[in-house]
Amino acid sequence: MAANKSAQQMSIDGDQPPERFIVRESSFGVLDICPPTASIPVINLSLLTSSDLSLSSKEEVQELDKLRLAFSSWGCVQVVNHGISNALLEKVLEISKKFFALPMEEKNRYARAIDNFEGYGGDRIVSEKQVLDWMDRLSLMVFPQDQRKLNYWPKDPKNFGDVLHEYAVKTKLVMDKLLKAMAKSLNVEEDSFAKKFGDRAIMKARFCFYPSCPRPDQVLGLKPHSDRSGLTTILQDTEVEGLHVCKDNQWFGVIPIPYAIFVNLGDQMQILSNGMFKSPLHRVVTNAKTTRRSIAMFNEPEPEEEIGPVHSLIDEKRPRVYKRVKNYANFNFESFQKGQVPLEAMKI
């Protein structure tokens, strides 16, 4: 039965998407797969280096203002001059390409268990009414390092583990710089956000493969959602567009910039910033002619780290918007099961 196949296998076999993949309703109306493209703000990370705002150069102050405006309106940026070499980015894209090109029998050696997020497979099924994504994925815990389940880490390609580890280390440095820059842009202590993402912070990797789909007008690669993370980075396929972000109830297509890192904020950063920064809705559309790949890295505080609005961002003009909570990931999951929007459920 087609419903038991992966999206990739259905695409190879020329199957029509089963009913569970069909998007019939949308809070944004008709599924527009070709919205206008957006000029997502581009941030030059190499300019955001000073540890003292009073000593910052004019260029850094301007870049901090651009960062603040971008995250308070779009909730996302494209980061250039981030310090990750083009050669390493090419390696990450290559190991993704090689893994998804493996025979299905080989990929299934890393199949995700029903109650586990890690491993290879499609959507994690949480509801019989759930509309499925036309996407195969490989999800892995990367940090803390002692929580890695290496039985899910592919042995082929042989350099998979080394490349992912190096990329994760470099990505963590990028995230740490951004967290400090975001705090500086709001004129609060530089570690106000970063201290929530300490040595035991969670980082997960998701290798995404979007096969060609015969019904891009009815099937999404990834449903509209906001991330539960603090920060998410996405290394995009530069040859195929597909990522859309929502701003002011309008979808916009994101044009990939070669070797740039796309960064979107997650719910936990909207909470920490007391609503000053946004966790944007985003989605991925399908393509009738070609495949698409991306690699997402999710960074969030460890479960026992209590999160809530940073105290210095609460005052009479801007009262506290959100409650405090531990294990937001669990709160997020439970809210969805109750039919609630997690960020709305967090409001005081």
C-alpha positions in Angstrom: 0.0 0.0 0.0 1.3 3.5 -0.9 0.4 4.7 2.6 3.0 2.4 4.1 5.8 3.7 1.8 8.1 6.6 2.5 7.5 9.8 0.6 10.7 9.1 -1.3 9.6 5.7 -2.4 6.2 6.9 -3.4 7.9 9.6 -5.6 10.2 7.0 -7.2 7.2 4.6 -7.9 5.1 7.4 -9.3 2.3 7.0 -6.7 -0.3 9.7 -6.2 -0.2 11.1 -2.6 -2.6 9.2 -0.3 -5.4 11.1 1.4 -3.5 11.7 4.6 -1.1 13.9 2.7 -3.7 16.2 1.2 -4.1 19.7 2.7 -7.8 20.5 2.5 -8.1 23.5 4.8 -5.8 26.3 5.7 -6.2 29.2 8.1 -4.5 31.2 5.4 -7.0 30.3 2.7 -6.0 28.6 -0.6 -2.7 26.9 -0.6 -0.6 29.4 -2.6 2.6 27.6 -3.6 4.0 30.6 -5.4 3.7 33.6 -3.1 5.8 36.7 -3.6 9.5 36.3 -2.6 10.9 38.2 0.3 14.1 40.1 0.9 14.8 38.4 4.2 17.3 40.7 6.2 20.9 39.7 5.7 23.1 39.9 8.8 26.9 40.1 8.6 27.9 38.1 11.7 31.6 39.2 11.5 30.5 42.8 12.5 28.9 41.6 15.7 32.0 41.0 17.7 32.4 43.7 20.4 31.7 42.7 24.0 30.9 46.2 25.1 28.1 48.1 23.3 29.6 51.5 24.3 32.8 50.5 22.4 31.0 49.2 19.4 31.8 50.6 16.0 29.3 52.5 13.9 29.0 49.4 11.6 28.3 47.1 14.5 25.6 49.4 16.0 23.9 49.6 12.6 24.1 45.8 12.3 22.7 45.3 15.8 19.8 47.6 14.8 19.2 45.6 11.7 19.2 42.4 13.8 16.7 43.8 16.3 14.4 45.0 13.6 14.6 41.7 11.7 13.9 39.5 14.7 11.1 41.7 15.9 9.3 41.8 12.5 10.3 38.7 10.5 11.7 36.5 13.2 14.4 35.3 10.8 17.5 36.4 9.0 20.1 35.1 6.5 23.5 35.1 8.1 26.7 35.6 6.1 30.4 35.8 7.2 29.4 33.3 9.9 32.8 31.6 10.2 31.7 28.2 8.8 33.8 27.4 5.7 32.2 26.8 2.4 34.1 23.5 2.2 32.4 22.3 5.4 29.0 23.4 4.2 29.5 21.4 1.0 30.4 18.3 3.1 27.2 18.6 5.1 25.1 18.9 2.0 27.0 15.9 0.5 26.6 13.5 3.4 22.9 14.4 3.3 22.7 13.6 -0.4 24.6 10.4 0.0 22.5 9.1 2.9 19.1 9.7 1.1 20.5 8.0 -2.0 21.1 4.8 -0.1 18.8 1.8 -0.8 15.7 1.8 1.3 16.8 -1.3 3.1 20.0 0.4 4.2 18.2 3.6 5.4 15.7 1.5 7.3 18.6 0.2 9.5 18.2 3.6 11.2 14.4 3.6 11.3 12.8 5.7 14.0 10.9 3.9 16.7 7.2 4.9 17.0 7.7 6.7 20.4 11.1 8.2 19.5 12.0 11.4 17.6 15.4 10.0 16.6 16.2 8.1 13.5 15.0 7.8 9.9 11.4 8.0 8.8 8.5 10.3 8.1 6.2 12.2 10.4 5.8 11.3 14.0 2.1 10.3 14.1 0.3 12.0 17.0 -3.2 12.1 15.7 -5.5 10.2 13.3 -6.6 13.6 11.8 -3.0 14.6 11.2 -2.1 15.7 7.7 1.3 14.2 6.8 4.3 16.0 5.4 5.8 14.9 2.0 9.2 14.6 3.5 11.6 11.9 4.8 13.9 12.9 7.6 16.8 11.7 9.7 16.7 13.2 13.2 19.6 13.0 15.7 20.5 14.3 19.1 23.9 16.0 18.8 24.4 17.8 22.2 24.8 17.0 25.0 27.3 14.6 23.5 26.6 11.9 26.1 23.0 11.8 25.0 23.8 10.8 21.4 22.3 7.5 20.3 25.0 6.5 17.9 23.0 3.5 16.6 21.0 6.0 14.6 24.1 7.7 13.2 24.7 6.3 9.6 27.8 4.3 9.0 27.5 5.2 5.3 28.8 7.7 4.2 31.8 6.9 6.4 32.5 10.5 7.3 29.0 11.2 8.4 29.7 11.4 12.1 32.8 13.5 11.8 31.2 16.0 9.5 28.1 16.3 11.6 30.1 16.8 14.8 32.3 19.5 13.2 29.3 21.3 11.7 27.4 21.2 15.1 30.3 22.7 17.0 30.7 25.5 14.4 26.9 26.1 14.4 26.8 26.3 18.2 29.4 29.1 18.0 27.2 31.0 15.5 24.2 30.6 17.8 26.1 31.8 20.8 27.2 34.9 19.0 23.7 35.6 17.8 22.3 35.1 21.3 24.7 37.7 22.7 24.1 40.1 19.8 20.3 39.8 20.3 20.7 40.8 24.0 22.9 43.7 23.1 20.4 44.9 20.5 17.8 45.1 23.3 20.3 46.9 25.6 20.2 44.1 28.3 23.1 42.1 29.8 25.0 40.3 27.0 24.4 36.8 28.6 20.7 37.4 29.3 19.8 34.9 26.6 23.0 32.9 26.2 23.0 31.7 29.9 19.9 29.7 29.2 21.8 27.7 26.5 24.7 26.4 28.6 26.8 23.3 28.5 23.8 21.0 28.8 21.7 22.8 26.2 20.0 20.6 23.6 21.0 20.6 20.0 19.2 18.3 17.5 20.0 17.8 13.8 17.3 17.1 11.2 18.4 16.1 7.7 15.3 16.7 5.4 14.6 15.2 2.0 11.7 16.5 0.0 11.0 14.2 -3.0 9.3 15.5 -6.1 5.5 15.4 -5.7 2.8 15.1 -8.4 0.4 17.4 -6.5 2.3 20.4 -5.2 -1.0 22.3 -5.2 -2.4 19.9 -2.5 0.6 18.5 -0.6 3.1 20.3 1.6 6.6 19.2 2.3 6.3 20.7 5.8 3.1 22.0 7.4 2.9 25.6 8.7 4.4 25.7 12.2 6.6 27.7 14.6 9.6 25.9 16.2 9.6 25.0 19.8 13.4 25.8 20.0 15.2 28.9 21.0 17.1 29.2 17.7 17.0 27.1 14.5 19.5 27.2 11.7 18.8 25.9 8.2 21.4 25.1 5.6 19.3 25.3 2.4 19.5 23.6 -0.9 20.7 26.6 -3.0 19.4 25.1 -6.3 15.7 24.6 -5.3 13.5 27.1 -3.4 10.7 25.8 -1.2 11.0 27.5 2.3 8.2 30.1 3.0 7.8 32.3 6.0 4.7 34.1 7.2 4.7 37.8 8.1 1.6 39.8 8.8 -0.6 36.9 7.6 1.1 36.8 4.2 3.3 34.0 3.0 6.7 34.9 1.4 9.1 32.7 -0.5 12.7 32.7 0.8 15.4 32.9 -1.9 18.4 30.9 -0.7 21.8 32.7 -0.6 24.7 30.4 -1.4 26.7 29.5 1.8 24.5 31.7 4.0 22.8 30.2 7.1 19.1 30.8 7.5 18.2 31.5 11.1 14.7 31.6 12.5 13.8 32.1 16.2 11.7 29.6 18.0 8.9 29.9 20.6 11.4 29.9 23.5 13.1 33.0 22.2 9.8 34.8 21.9 9.1 33.9 25.5 12.6 34.9 26.7 12.3 38.3 24.9 8.9 38.9 26.4 7.4 39.0 22.9 9.9 41.6 21.5 11.3 38.9 19.1 9.0 36.7 17.0 8.9 33.0 16.4 7.7 33.0 12.8 5.3 30.5 11.1 7.1 28.8 8.3 6.5 25.9 5.9 8.0 24.1 3.0 6.2 23.5 -0.3 6.7 20.6 -2.7 7.9 20.6 -6.2 6.6 18.5 -9.1 9.9 18.3 -11.0 12.8 18.0 -8.5 13.9 17.0 -5.1 15.1 19.4 -2.3 17.3 18.9 0.7 18.0 21.0 3.9 19.7 20.5 7.2 18.1 22.1 10.3 19.8 22.4 13.7 17.6 23.1 16.7 19.0 24.7 19.9 17.0 24.8 23.1 17.6 25.0 26.8 17.9 21.8 28.8 14.5 20.6 30.0 15.1 21.5 33.7 16.1 25.1 32.8 13.2 27.3 33.6 12.4 29.9 30.9 10.3 33.0 31.1 10.7 36.7 30.1 14.1 38.2 31.0 13.5 40.4 34.0 15.1 43.5 32.5 12.6 43.3 29.6 9.6 43.7 31.9 8.5 47.2 33.0 5.4 49.3 33.3 5.3 50.1 29.6 5.8 46.4 28.7 4.4 44.1 31.4 5.2 40.4 31.5 3.5 38.6 28.6 4.4 35.0 29.3 4.4 32.6 32.3 7.5 30.7 33.4 7.9 27.0 32.6 10.3 24.1 32.7 10.5 21.6 29.9 8.9 23.8 27.2 9.2 20.9 24.8 6.8 18.8 26.9 4.5 21.8 27.4 4.5 22.4 23.6 3.6 18.8 22.9 0.8 18.7 25.5 -0.6 21.9 24.2 -0.9 20.5 20.7 -2.7 17.4 22.0 -5.2 19.7 23.7 -5.7 21.7 20.5 -4.0 24.8 21.9 -1.4 27.0 20.4 1.5 26.7 22.8 2.5 30.3 22.8 -1.0 31.4 23.4 -1.2 28.8 26.3 1.9 30.4 27.8 0.4 33.9 28.0 -0.5 35.2 31.4 
